[in-house]
Amino acid sequence: MTIEENKALVRRFYAQIDAGNIDAMDELVAEDYVDHHPPPFPGLAAGREGLKQAFRIFWEATPGRHEIDDQIAEGDKVVTRLTAYGRHEAELPGPLPATGAEMRETAVAIHRIADGRIAEHWSDRDDLALMQQLGVISLPGS
């Protein structure tokens, strides 16, 4: 695949997540997918199935969308700077009861592409800001 095809694959990945089409992961993501920064949910399966489980949890509890701000690619890797938006409408594992809060989280994600599918993922998310928005933590003076 070309660099532009790799970038398009990652954009399609986020578009399918936003559409709630979790089954599209079977086509877009390698079965032995490795997430080096998985969500902190207990009991997730390994590989693509664990990714699908995590996205189902997020889709049901925090429906929203992703906006891609920038993409840079080289070789088999795509770096995406993005912002996720949603509303906390149902309980998240933890347990974290629904708050109704609007959520906004910035992230930089790196995806490695192999054989036309996403094979690996690394990310740096602003989880501190997200936990503040959900009322899990508060910073002094806020």
N, C-alpha and C positions, 0 to 999 in steps of 0.2 A: 504494500500500500504506500501511497505517497504521503508526504507530510500533510497536504491539504485534505486527503481522505481520512487520515488519522484525526485531524481536528474536527472534521465533519462527523466522525463516529462519536466523539466525545459530546459534541453539541446534540446529536441525536439521542444519546444516552440521557442527558438532562431533560430533553423535550419529552421523552417517553416517561420518565419519572414524573414530570409535571402533569402529564396526561393520566397518570395512575395506571399506566400499562406496564405493570411489573413483569408480566410474561414476556415482554420484549427483551428482558435481560437474557433469556435463553439464546437469543440471536446475537446480542451485543457483547456479552460477557463470557469469558472462558469458564468452563466448569470448575477448573482448579484455581480460579481467581484468588489472589492474595490481597487482603486489605491490611496494610501496615498500621492503619489508624482507625480501627473499627469503632462504631458507637459503643458506649459503655452499657450495653444491654446484656444481662446474663442469659446464657442458654442458647445463643445464636449458633447455628450450624457453621461449618467451615465452607469456604469456597462461595460459589455463586448462590447456593441456597441460603447461606447466611446473609448475603447482600439482599436477596429478595425478602427475607424475613425482616431485616432492618427497615427496608423501604416500605413494607406494609405497615409496620408500626408507625413510622413517620407520616405516611399518607393518611392513616386513620386519625392520628392524634394531632397532627399539625399540618393540615392541608395548606398548600401554598405553591410557590414557584421559585425557579432559579433564574437569575439574570447573569449572563456571562459578560464580564467587563473587559477581559483581555484573554487572548490565547497566544501562546508561543509554542512552537514545536521544533524538535530536532531529532533526527533518527527515529527511534521507536517510542519516544516519549512526547506527551502533550501536557503543557502546563496551562492551567486555566485559573484565572482570578475571577471569583464569582461572589454574588450576594444571594442568599436564600431568604425568602420572605414567607411568612405563614402566620397562622393563628393557632394558639394552643387550645384545641377544642375537646380533647379527650386525654385520659390519663396516659402518661408515659411510664415505662418501667422505672422502678426506683422505690416505691411508687411516687409519682409526681402528678397529683390530681390536676385536672384541667383548670386553667386560670382565665381563659378567654383572652389572654394577653397577645398583642401583636408582637411578632418576632422578626428580627432581622439579624442575620449572622453572615459575616464576611469569611471567606476562605480562599486558600490557594490549594488547588488539587493537582497532583501529578498522576497521570495515567500512562502505563506502559501498554503498548499495543503489540499483540502477537497473533499472526494468522487471521487478521481482520477482526479481532475481538479484544476487549479490554482484559488484560491479564493481571495487572497489578495496580495498586492505588496507594498513594501517600497523600496526606493532607495536613494543613495547618489551619485550624478553625479558631475563631474567636469565641471559644466556649465560655470564657469568663463573662463576656457581654451577654451571651444567651442566658446564662444562669441568673444574671441580674434581671433581665427582662422577665424571666419566669418567677422571680421572687424567691429563688432558692438561696441566694446570697445577697448581701448588701455590703457596699463598701463604706468605710467610715466617712461620715459627713454627707452621705447621700440620702 
